[in-house]
């Protein structure tokens, strides 16, 4: 039995709130006996069928792209690539100010290269191949907290 607790953390790469909280969680792991299991979820899935403003609806259409790339990387390389890829994307999106969909192709290429993943994984951004994975992971998070949330979603196993 480990003397460390486990926190499960679900994020969508486009969410600035998840980004800020994820960086805080990384700090927590340095000062408390907590390990984090990183999971992706999709705000685009979460918001399907909801009455959204035109601007937010447009964000949900393009919002599939980054999380699909993370899902594709996880499917091909396992969970160990989730945090490094999220960090590489998030650094560019959030403090880097390159979170507009127009910058996605170059951001995906740079982030994948930084993590040592093949650039072809960026093609998943425009494919529904990993959407069921996204739906399943999102459903797992929502089963814990209900569907009146956004990202991040977290659960701690004590």
C-alpha positions, 0 to 999 in steps of 0.5 A: 500500500502506498503512503501517497494519495491519488487525485484524478484530474480531468482537463480540456486543453482549451480551458484556462481554468483547468490550466491554472488548476493543473499547475497548482496540482503539480505544485501540490505534488511537490509538498504533499503526498499526492500523485495525480492521474491525468485524464482528458475530457471534452468541453465540446462533448459536455456542451453538446445540445446546450443553449450557448452563445454564438461565440461559445458555440464556435469555440466548442466546434474548434475545441474538439481539435486539441483534445482529440490530439491528446486522445490520439497520443494517449491511444498510441503511447499510453497515459504517460504522454498525457501530462507532458503533451497537455503541458506543451499545449497549455504553455502555448495556449495559455501563458503563450497566448496562442490558443486561437484555432488559427494557431492550432496547426503550428502549436500542435506541431511544436507541442508534439515535437517537444514531447517527442511524438510524431507530427502525424498525431496532429491529423487526429484534430480533424478526425472523429476516430478518438471521439468515443474515447473522449466521450468515455473519459468525459462520462467518467468524470461526469459520473463523479460530479454530475453534468453541471460542471466544466473543467477541471474535474477532480477526484481524490482517492484517500 
